[in-house]
Amino acid sequence: MTQQMPQQQTPPTKRKKRIRVPRVENGIETMVEIEVDDEGGPSWGPNGAHKLLNHRLTRVDGPAKVTGAALYTYDRRAPGMLYGRILRSPYAHARVVRIDTSEAQRIPGVRAIVSLTDPEVSGSTRERIVRFVGDPIAAVAAITPEIAEDAIRAIKVEYDVLPHVVRAEDALAEDAPKIFPEGNFAEKERRGDPNAVEAELAKCDVVIEAEYRTPIHHHACLETHGHMVDYRGGESAIIYASTQGTFTIPDDAAKELGLPSSAVTAIVEHMGGGFGSKFGIGIEGKLACQLAKRAKAPVKLMLTRKDEFLMAGNGPGSWQKFKAGVNRDGTLVALRATQYQLGGLGDGSLAGQPYIYRAQHVYRERIAVYTNEDASRAMRAPGHPQASFAIESLMDELAYKLGMDPVEFRKKNLRDPVYHRQLDRGAREIGWERRPKQPGTGRGMGCAVGTWGGGGAPQCKVTVQIARDGAVTVAVGTQDIGTGTRTFTRAIVAEELGLEMKDVTEKIGDSRLGAANASGGSTTAASLAPAVKDAAYNARMQMAQTVAPLLGAKPEELQFADGKVIGGGKSLTWRQACAALPPAGITAQGEWKANLAASGVHGVCFAEVEVDMETGHVRPIKMVHVQDVGLPLNRLAIESQLIGGMIQSLSMALLEGRVMDSRLGAQLNPTFNDYKIAGTFEMPEMIPIIDDEDTREAVIGVGEPAHIPGGSAIANAVFNACGVRVRELPITPDKILRGLAELRERRAS
């Protein structure tokens, strides 16, 4: 008799749902649709019910940083380590005819030289064309930085200099030198009917035509780009990287070293700022790997500050032309916008107009204009501060021409009621009722509005381990770029297990740990925090299964609080409970859960300034930023982000900008002596406000949005103070004085 085999039961099919999540490549965010499980699991609970989260938590890495114990890539050393330096092109456009490294090779202490005309480096034997001042030509590794610099100076390069162009207006001319064979510009977007918009503009009560410009500006990272490549000719390598993405390093480095990706480890223990500029190994990392491969020795190649300005990317500039019309009631009827995004050899980035405002009829075209300048990279809220400055200046001009309060005018043209309440809150905090109704008193106020996504995506894999001695570790390969990732990672686990912050240890910044997304687009917290929560929740549930019988309770009835496990009318201390675990302890995994993250934030900024009518000097007095964030993981860190955003936007508005010599094609201010960023003397009173009326029980990133509206608010406050509308950043004393002189001339005539 044939025995019938039991039928294998098919597990029930999990319900699925489709959601839109951000995908960040090189710091630029796009939205994509993915499918995720539609299931239950951990939840954050009400925002006001947390023991650790949504409180002001001191950074766990603070002591290491202030005592100098924190190791950055710049601090890394290895036995036999060499130092790398880069030779840069002095020309904006040239053909490299010949490179002679013979004299450099004879210098004692020089161990390796690579050139971008070498086939194994450049990937081809054809002539090398350099397209901007600073374009790398060669690199040297030597036993000291000084010897490496001597060797760089000893390299002889013969160039065939070609025509160049570094101004957008010149690049658009018919007879301009060609940046690329395809030309000097590329259309990125065209939307709307221009004829219909012109017809509506003709019916408007008030029409304004204006142009607004922002210059190319720099990330000004405290730690320059660079790597320490610990490779000695063997079968593996460790790359210490100053990067925003631990997992962006192994593949790139492996390709240059001729190793499998699995043989390359990336370490990012601490890093000194990126602001969107540090993804992948970059040309500096590629050269460091090539030098280490040739020398069969570790090589540290950190860019000099001048290198950083000339070849490490930049934030794009913009040139935006508007024609806008409104009715007497304040309704924005029509807008025609031509937007040029100025990214040097790159496309740049620029949010489409009218940005967040509602206009009944819109035509816009966005065009990338190319010039002989280093390609732009993502920079904190790519393209949004530039779009904000232009549209917020325009909205301010329209409000004044209508004789309407700028706050009320904005509310009139914003659909989302969240902005209404935030504008009202910001107005109260700044004392908007004190704002001069007519410009020219020397002191004034302005406001602006911003938006961002800040959502998460399923990339992080987190491990939580609980040992029998009570030790708790949370591990993931993510990087902390200075935003407090270590702190919230530890806090989430501690809160889930009813422990204190000191009871948990985090391990991050190592590609041998669980996968994680790169830090761009304000997606780190919203991607990582849900995975940490899930891992901690799973660890707690595993522990509850083991401990529940000891307490005579069901696992789901146990409470983890105040360092105890409580249930069945009894309790165990944390260590007592952990002693009941198996010898190997507990290991739990966690991954991203869609219900624990959200996207879409609102923010407003108000500014008060004082303008010296004799010198043109602008002194910021006060800034207020109101921002919603969903669940605030760490209020202290969020306030720090808001303050940092205000500082960076203030710096952009009043001080920063690349200055180019159009004849030479060279930057004239590639050092901190000449490229001014905001310092202590420029700091106003800054009030960061977390909008707690946002009750979403989900994590949203907040790094980018803090930077968007502040510069626009400063610009509008300057006009309110002195009556001069500066349409090109930065707002410097010469522009104020020129504007005041023009006002006097108009009044006299």
C-alpha positions in Angstrom: 0.0 0.0 0.0 1.5 3.3 -1.1 1.9 5.8 1.7 0.5 9.2 0.8 2.9 12.1 1.4 1.5 15.0 3.4 0.8 18.0 1.4 3.0 21.0 2.0 1.0 23.9 3.3 1.5 27.2 1.4 2.1 30.1 3.8 -0.6 32.8 3.5 0.3 35.5 1.1 1.2 38.7 2.7 -0.9 41.7 1.8 1.0 44.3 -0.1 0.7 48.0 -0.7 2.4 50.5 -3.0 4.0 53.6 -1.6 6.2 56.4 -2.9 9.6 56.8 -1.3 12.6 59.0 -1.9 15.6 57.6 -3.8 18.8 59.6 -3.4 21.6 59.4 -5.9 24.7 61.7 -5.3 22.6 63.7 -3.0 19.7 64.4 -5.4 16.3 63.2 -4.4 13.8 61.6 -6.7 10.5 59.9 -5.8 9.9 56.2 -6.8 7.1 53.8 -6.2 7.8 50.5 -4.3 5.8 47.6 -2.9 5.9 46.9 0.8 4.2 44.5 3.2 0.9 45.8 4.5 1.2 44.4 8.0 1.2 45.3 11.7 4.2 45.6 13.9 5.9 48.2 16.1 4.5 51.7 16.3 6.0 54.8 17.9 2.9 55.7 19.8 1.8 59.3 20.7 4.6 61.9 20.3 4.1 63.1 23.8 4.3 59.7 25.5 8.0 59.0 25.1 10.6 58.6 27.9 13.7 59.4 25.8 12.6 60.3 22.3 11.1 63.7 21.8 13.3 65.0 24.6 16.5 67.0 24.6 19.3 64.4 24.5 22.9 65.3 24.8 25.0 63.8 21.9 26.6 60.5 22.9 29.7 61.3 20.8 30.1 64.8 22.3 32.8 64.0 24.8 34.9 62.2 22.2 34.7 65.2 19.9 35.4 67.9 22.4 38.4 66.0 23.9 39.9 65.2 20.5 39.5 61.5 20.9 37.1 61.1 17.9 39.0 59.8 14.9 38.3 61.4 11.6 39.7 60.3 8.3 42.2 63.1 8.5 43.5 61.6 11.8 44.1 58.1 10.4 47.7 56.8 10.3 49.1 53.5 9.3 52.7 52.0 9.4 54.5 53.0 6.2 51.8 55.4 5.1 52.5 57.8 2.2 51.0 61.2 1.6 49.2 62.1 -1.6 49.0 65.5 -3.4 47.3 66.4 -6.7 48.6 68.5 -9.6 45.7 70.7 -11.0 45.2 72.4 -14.3 45.9 76.1 -14.3 43.7 76.5 -17.4 40.0 76.5 -17.8 40.1 74.7 -21.1 43.1 73.0 -22.6 44.5 69.9 -24.3 47.2 68.1 -22.4 49.9 67.5 -24.9 52.6 65.9 -22.7 53.3 65.2 -19.1 56.9 64.7 -18.0 57.3 63.2 -14.5 60.9 62.3 -14.8 62.2 65.0 -12.4 59.5 64.3 -9.9 60.4 60.6 -9.9 64.0 61.4 -9.0 63.1 63.2 -5.8 64.1 61.1 -2.8 61.0 60.0 -0.9 58.7 59.9 -3.9 57.1 56.4 -4.1 54.4 56.6 -6.8 53.1 59.0 -9.5 50.0 58.6 -11.5 48.8 60.7 -14.4 45.3 61.0 -15.9 46.9 60.4 -19.3 48.0 56.9 -18.1 45.8 54.3 -19.8 45.3 52.3 -16.6 44.1 55.5 -14.8 42.1 57.3 -17.5 40.9 54.2 -19.2 42.0 55.4 -22.6 45.1 56.5 -24.6 43.4 59.5 -26.2 44.4 63.0 -25.4 43.2 64.4 -22.2 41.1 67.6 -22.3 40.9 69.6 -19.1 37.7 71.7 -18.8 38.2 73.9 -15.6 40.9 75.4 -13.5 41.6 72.8 -10.9 40.9 69.7 -13.2 43.3 67.0 -11.9 46.3 66.2 -14.0 48.5 64.0 -11.9 49.0 62.8 -8.3 52.1 61.9 -6.2 52.6 59.8 -3.1 55.6 60.5 -1.0 56.9 59.8 2.5 56.0 63.4 3.7 53.4 65.9 2.5 56.2 68.4 1.8 58.1 66.0 -0.5 54.8 65.2 -2.3 54.3 69.0 -2.9 57.8 69.3 -4.2 57.2 66.5 -6.6 54.0 68.1 -7.8 55.9 71.3 -8.6 58.5 69.3 -10.5 56.1 67.7 -13.0 56.2 69.5 -16.4 53.0 69.7 -18.4 52.6 71.0 -21.9 49.2 72.4 -22.7 47.4 73.5 -25.8 45.2 76.2 -24.4 41.7 76.3 -25.8 38.9 79.0 -25.6 36.8 79.0 -22.4 33.7 80.5 -21.0 32.7 80.9 -17.3 29.8 83.3 -17.4 26.3 82.1 -18.2 25.5 85.0 -20.4 28.6 84.4 -22.4 27.9 80.6 -22.6 24.5 81.4 -24.2 25.9 83.6 -26.9 25.8 82.1 -30.4 29.6 82.4 -30.9 30.5 81.0 -27.5 33.2 78.3 -27.2 31.6 74.9 -27.0 31.8 73.3 -23.6 30.5 70.0 -24.9 30.0 68.8 -28.5 26.3 69.0 -27.9 26.5 72.7 -26.9 26.4 74.8 -23.9 22.9 74.3 -22.6 20.2 71.6 -22.3 16.5 72.0 -21.7 15.4 70.2 -18.5 11.7 71.1 -18.3 9.0 72.9 -20.2 5.6 73.1 -18.7 2.5 75.1 -19.5 1.2 77.3 -22.4 3.2 80.6 -22.7 0.6 82.2 -24.9 -2.2 81.5 -22.4 -0.1 82.8 -19.6 0.7 86.0 -21.5 -3.0 86.5 -22.1 -3.8 86.2 -18.4 -0.9 88.6 -17.5 -2.5 91.2 -19.7 -5.7 91.1 -17.5 -3.9 91.4 -14.2 -4.1 94.5 -12.0 -0.4 94.4 -11.0 2.4 93.0 -13.1 6.1 92.7 -12.2 9.0 91.6 -14.4 12.3 90.9 -12.6 15.4 88.8 -12.6 17.0 87.1 -9.6 20.4 85.5 -9.4 22.4 83.4 -6.9 26.1 82.7 -7.4 27.8 79.3 -7.3 28.8 78.7 -3.7 30.8 76.2 -1.8 30.1 73.5 0.7 32.9 74.7 3.0 33.3 71.3 4.7 35.4 71.6 7.8 37.1 68.3 6.9 38.2 68.3 3.2 37.4 65.5 0.9 39.8 62.6 1.2 40.6 59.0 2.1 43.3 56.9 3.7 43.6 53.8 1.5 45.2 51.0 3.6 46.3 48.7 0.8 49.7 46.9 0.7 49.4 44.8 -2.5 47.5 42.0 -0.9 44.0 40.6 -1.3 42.1 43.1 0.8 42.0 46.8 1.6 40.5 49.1 4.2 39.4 52.5 3.1 39.0 55.2 5.7 36.7 57.7 4.0 35.3 61.2 4.7 32.0 60.3 3.1 28.2 60.6 3.4 27.8 57.0 2.5 29.7 54.1 4.0 28.4 51.8 1.3 29.2 54.1 -1.6 32.9 53.3 -1.1 33.7 49.6 -1.5 32.5 49.1 -5.1 34.3 52.3 -6.3 37.5 51.4 -4.4 37.5 47.8 -5.5 37.3 48.8 -9.1 40.5 50.9 -8.8 42.4 48.4 -6.7 41.5 45.4 -8.9 39.8 43.6 -5.9 36.4 42.1 -5.4 34.0 44.4 -3.6 33.8 41.9 -0.7 37.5 42.4 -0.1 37.2 46.1 0.6 36.0 47.5 3.9 34.9 51.1 4.3 35.3 52.8 7.7 33.5 56.1 8.5 33.8 56.5 12.2 33.5 60.3 12.2 33.4 62.8 9.3 33.7 66.5 9.2 30.8 67.6 7.1 29.6 67.0 3.6 26.4 69.0 2.9 25.8 66.9 -0.2 29.3 66.9 -1.7 30.7 63.5 -0.5 29.2 60.5 -2.2 31.5 57.8 -3.7 35.3 58.0 -3.6 35.4 60.8 -6.1 38.5 61.6 -8.2 40.6 62.2 -5.1 39.7 58.7 -3.9 40.4 57.2 -7.3 43.8 58.7 -7.3 44.6 57.6 -3.7 43.7 54.0 -4.7 45.9 54.2 -7.8 48.8 55.5 -5.8 48.4 52.8 -3.1 48.2 50.2 -5.8 51.4 51.3 -7.4 53.3 51.9 -4.2 51.9 48.8 -2.5 51.6 50.9 0.6 48.9 52.9 2.5 48.2 56.3 1.0 46.4 59.2 2.7 45.2 61.8 0.2 43.2 64.6 1.8 42.6 67.7 -0.4 44.2 70.9 0.6 41.8 73.8 1.2 42.5 75.3 -2.2 42.0 71.9 -3.8 38.7 71.7 -2.0 37.5 75.0 -3.5 38.7 74.2 -7.0 37.9 70.5 -7.6 35.5 69.2 -4.9 32.3 70.4 -6.4 30.1 73.3 -5.4 26.5 74.4 -4.9 24.9 75.5 -8.2 24.1 79.0 -9.0 20.8 80.2 -10.6 19.5 82.9 -12.9 15.7 83.2 -13.0 13.5 85.6 -15.0 10.0 86.2 -13.9 6.9 87.9 -15.2 4.1 87.7 -12.7 0.6 89.2 -12.3 -1.8 89.5 -9.4 -5.3 90.9 -8.8 -6.1 93.6 -6.3 -7.4 91.0 -3.8 -3.9 89.4 -3.7 -4.5 86.4 -5.9 -1.5 85.3 -7.8 -3.0 84.9 -11.3 -0.2 84.1 -13.7 3.6 83.5 -13.7 6.0 83.1 -16.6 9.4 81.8 -15.5 12.6 81.1 -17.3 15.0 79.3 -14.9 18.7 78.8 -15.7 20.5 76.3 -13.4 24.2 77.0 -13.3 26.2 73.9 -12.5 29.5 74.5 -14.3 30.1 71.2 -16.2 27.2 69.6 -14.4 23.4 70.1 -14.7 23.0 72.0 -11.5 19.6 71.8 -9.8 16.7 74.1 -9.3 13.2 73.6 -8.0 10.4 74.5 -10.4 8.5 77.7 -10.0 6.3 79.0 -8.5 7.8 76.6 -5.9 5.2 76.1 -3.2 2.8 78.9 -4.1 -0.4 78.5 -6.1 -0.7 80.4 -9.3 -3.7 79.9 -11.6 -1.7 80.0 -14.8 1.9 79.0 -15.0 4.5 78.6 -17.8 8.0 77.6 -16.9 11.1 76.4 -18.6 14.2 75.1 -16.9 17.5 75.1 -18.7 20.9 73.9 -17.6 23.7 76.2 -18.8 27.2 74.8 -18.9 30.5 76.7 -18.3 34.2 75.8 -17.8 33.8 75.4 -14.0 33.9 72.3 -11.8 30.6 70.4 -11.9 28.2 71.2 -9.1 27.1 68.6 -6.6 24.1 68.3 -4.3 24.2 70.9 -1.6 21.8 71.0 1.3 18.3 71.1 -0.2 19.6 71.0 -3.9 18.0 73.8 -5.9 15.5 74.8 -3.2 17.3 77.8 -1.5 17.9 79.3 -5.0 14.2 78.8 -6.0 13.1 80.2 -2.6 15.2 83.3 -2.9 13.7 84.2 -6.4 10.0 83.4 -5.7 10.1 84.9 -2.1 11.6 88.1 -3.4 9.0 88.2 -6.1 6.2 87.6 -3.7 7.5 90.3 -1.5 7.7 92.8 -4.4 4.1 92.0 -5.4 2.9 92.4 -1.8 4.5 95.8 -1.5 3.2 96.9 -4.8 -0.3 95.9 -3.8 0.1 97.6 -0.4 -0.7 94.2 1.3 0.9 92.7 4.4 3.6 90.2 3.1 2.4 87.5 5.6 -1.3 87.8 4.6 -0.3 87.9 0.9 1.6 84.6 1.3 -1.3 83.0 3.2 -3.6 84.1 0.4 -1.6 82.1 -2.1 -0.8 79.0 0.0 -3.2 76.1 0.0 -1.8 74.2 2.9 -3.2 75.4 6.2 0.0 74.2 8.0 1.8 77.2 6.5 -0.9 79.5 7.7 -0.4 78.5 11.4 3.4 78.5 11.0 3.4 82.0 9.5 1.2 83.2 12.4 3.5 81.5 14.9 6.6 83.0 13.4 5.0 86.4 13.2 4.2 86.4 16.9 7.7 85.2 17.8 9.5 87.9 15.7 7.1 90.7 16.8 5.8 91.3 13.3 3.5 94.0 14.5 6.7 96.1 15.0 7.6 95.8 11.3 7.9 99.2 9.6 5.0 99.6 7.2 7.1 101.6 4.8 10.7 100.7 4.0 13.6 103.0 4.8 13.9 103.2 8.6 17.2 101.3 8.8 15.6 98.3 10.5 13.2 95.8 9.0 11.7 92.4 8.9 11.1 89.7 6.3 9.7 86.2 6.0 9.8 83.2 3.7 8.4 79.7 3.4 10.0 76.4 2.5 9.2 72.7 1.9 11.0 69.4 1.6 10.3 65.6 1.5 12.6 64.0 4.1 11.0 60.5 3.8 12.7 57.1 4.2 13.1 54.0 2.1 13.8 50.3 2.7 17.6 50.1 2.7 18.8 49.7 6.4 19.5 46.4 8.1 19.9 46.7 11.8 21.0 44.2 14.4 20.3 44.4 18.2 22.1 42.0 20.5 21.4 41.4 24.2 24.0 39.4 26.1 23.5 37.4 29.3 25.5 40.0 31.3 22.9 42.7 30.3 25.1 44.4 27.6 23.0 45.7 24.7 24.5 46.6 21.3 22.9 48.0 18.2 24.9 47.7 15.0 24.4 49.1 11.5 26.8 50.3 8.8 25.4 53.8 8.6 27.4 56.9 9.0 27.0 59.8 11.4 27.8 62.9 9.4 27.5 65.1 12.5 23.7 65.1 12.6 23.3 62.9 15.7 22.7 59.5 14.2 24.6 57.7 17.0 22.4 59.4 19.6 19.0 58.6 18.2 20.1 55.0 17.3 21.0 54.4 20.9 17.9 56.2 22.3 15.5 54.2 20.2 16.9 50.9 21.6 17.1 52.1 25.1 13.5 53.4 25.2 12.2 50.1 23.6 13.9 48.0 26.3 13.2 50.4 29.2 16.9 51.3 29.7 18.9 54.4 30.0 21.1 55.7 27.2 24.3 54.6 28.9 23.1 51.0 28.9 23.3 50.7 25.1 26.3 50.7 22.8 26.1 51.6 19.1 28.4 50.3 16.4 28.2 52.2 13.1 30.3 53.4 10.2 31.7 50.0 9.0 30.6 48.4 5.7 31.0 44.9 7.4 27.8 45.8 9.4 24.3 45.8 8.1 23.4 47.8 5.0 22.4 51.5 5.2 21.5 54.3 2.9 23.8 57.2 2.2 23.0 60.4 4.1 21.4 62.6 1.4 18.1 64.3 1.0 17.4 64.2 4.7 16.5 60.5 4.4 18.8 59.0 7.0 16.6 59.3 10.1 13.5 58.3 8.2 15.2 55.3 6.7 17.3 54.2 9.7 15.1 54.9 12.7 12.3 52.6 11.7 14.8 49.8 11.1 16.3 50.4 14.6 12.8 50.4 16.1 12.0 47.2 14.4 15.2 45.5 15.5 14.7 46.7 19.1 11.0 45.6 19.1 12.0 42.1 17.8 14.7 41.8 20.5 12.2 42.8 23.2 9.7 40.2 21.9 12.3 37.5 21.9 13.3 38.4 25.4 9.7 38.4 26.6 9.2 34.9 25.3 12.2 33.7 27.5 11.4 35.7 30.6 7.6 35.5 30.7 7.5 32.0 32.3 9.7 33.2 35.2 7.2 35.9 36.0 4.1 33.7 35.4 2.8 36.0 32.7 2.2 36.0 29.0 5.0 37.5 26.8 2.6 40.3 25.5 1.8 41.3 29.1 5.4 42.1 30.1 6.5 45.7 30.5 10.1 46.9 30.0 10.6 50.1 32.1 13.0 51.7 34.4 15.6 49.0 34.0 13.2 46.2 34.9 11.0 43.6 33.3 7.6 43.6 34.9 4.7 41.2 34.7 2.4 38.9 36.7 2.7 41.2 39.7 6.4 40.5 39.9 9.6 42.1 38.4 13.1 41.3 37.5 16.0 43.7 37.2 17.5 44.0 33.7 20.5 41.9 34.7 18.4 39.2 36.3 16.2 39.0 33.2 19.2 38.8 30.9 20.8 36.0 33.1 17.9 33.8 31.9 18.9 34.1 28.3 20.7 31.3 26.4 24.5 31.5 26.4 24.6 33.2 23.1 22.1 35.8 24.2 19.6 37.2 21.8 20.2 38.6 18.3 17.3 40.3 16.5 17.2 41.9 13.0 15.2 44.9 11.9 14.3 46.5 8.7 12.4 49.6 7.5 8.7 49.7 8.2 6.7 52.1 6.2 4.3 53.0 9.0 7.2 54.4 11.1 8.3 57.0 8.6 6.6 59.8 6.7 7.6 62.6 4.3 6.6 66.2 3.6 7.5 69.0 5.9 6.7 72.6 6.2 8.8 75.5 7.5 8.8 79.2 7.7 11.6 81.7 8.6 11.4 85.3 9.8 14.3 87.6 10.0 15.0 91.1 11.5 18.0 93.1 10.3 19.6 96.5 10.7 21.1 98.3 7.7 23.6 101.1 8.1 22.5 103.6 5.5 25.9 105.2 5.3 28.1 102.1 4.9 25.6 99.6 3.5 26.5 97.1 6.2 23.7 94.6 7.1 23.6 93.4 10.7 21.2 90.4 11.3 19.4 91.0 14.6 17.1 88.0 15.0 15.9 84.9 13.1 13.0 82.6 13.9 12.5 79.3 12.2 9.3 77.2 12.7 9.5 73.6 11.4 7.4 70.5 11.6 9.1 67.2 11.8 6.6 64.5 12.7 8.1 62.7 15.7 11.1 64.6 17.0 13.7 61.9 17.8 15.9 64.3 19.7 14.7 67.9 20.3 18.2 69.2 21.0 19.6 67.8 17.8 16.6 69.2 15.8 17.1 72.6 17.3 20.7 72.4 16.4 19.8 71.6 12.8 17.4 74.5 12.6 20.1 76.9 14.0 22.6 75.5 11.6 20.2 76.0 8.7 19.6 79.6 9.7 23.4 80.2 9.9 24.1 78.6 6.5 21.2 80.5 4.8 22.3 83.8 6.4 25.8 83.1 5.1 24.5 82.5 1.6 22.4 85.6 1.7 25.0 88.1 2.9 28.5 86.7 2.3 29.0 83.7 0.1 29.7 83.5 -3.6 32.4 82.2 -6.0 34.1 85.1 -7.8 35.4 84.3 -11.3 37.8 86.1 -13.6 36.1 85.7 -17.0 39.3 86.4 -18.9 41.4 83.8 -17.0 38.6 81.4 -16.3 39.9 81.2 -12.7 38.3 81.5 -9.3 39.6 84.6 -7.5 38.6 83.5 -4.0 39.6 79.9 -3.4 40.5 80.2 0.2 38.8 81.1 3.5 40.8 84.3 3.5 38.7 85.5 0.5 35.6 83.3 0.5 33.8 84.6 3.5 31.4 82.5 5.5 29.4 83.6 8.5 31.3 83.7 11.8 30.6 84.7 15.4 30.3 88.4 14.5 27.5 87.8 12.1 25.4 85.7 14.5 22.0 87.1 15.4 19.6 85.8 18.1 18.3 82.6 16.7 15.0 81.0 17.8 14.4 77.4 16.6 10.8 76.3 17.0 9.6 72.7 16.6 6.0 72.7 15.4 4.4 70.4 17.9 1.0 70.8 16.3 2.3 68.3 13.8 1.1 65.1 15.5 2.2 62.6 12.9 3.6 59.6 14.7 6.4 59.0 12.2 10.0 60.1 11.6 10.8 62.7 8.9 14.2 64.1 8.1 14.9 67.8 8.8 18.5 68.5 7.7 17.6 70.1 4.4 14.5 72.2 5.1 16.2 74.2 7.8 18.4 75.8 5.1 15.8 76.8 2.6 13.8 79.9 3.6 16.3 81.8 5.8 18.2 83.6 3.1 15.0 84.7 1.4 13.7 86.1 4.8 17.0 88.0 5.2 16.7 89.5 1.7 13.2 90.6 2.3 14.1 92.1 5.7 16.9 94.1 4.0 14.3 95.7 1.6 12.0 96.5 4.5 14.9 98.1 6.3 16.3 100.3 3.6 14.1 100.2 0.5 16.7 98.6 -1.7 15.7 95.4 -3.4 18.8 93.4 -4.0 18.0 90.8 -6.7 21.4 89.1 -6.8 23.1 87.4 -3.8 25.1 88.0 -1.8 23.7 91.2 -0.4 26.9 93.2 0.0 27.4 96.8 1.1 28.3 98.0 -2.4 24.9 96.7 -3.7 23.1 98.5 -0.9 24.9 101.8 -1.5 24.3 101.6 -5.2 20.7 101.0 -4.6 20.4 103.9 -2.1 22.1 106.2 -4.6 19.5 105.1 -7.3 16.7 105.8 -4.9 18.0 109.3 -4.2 18.3 109.9 -7.9 14.7 108.8 -8.6 13.4 111.0 -5.8 15.4 114.0 -7.1 14.0 113.6 -10.6 
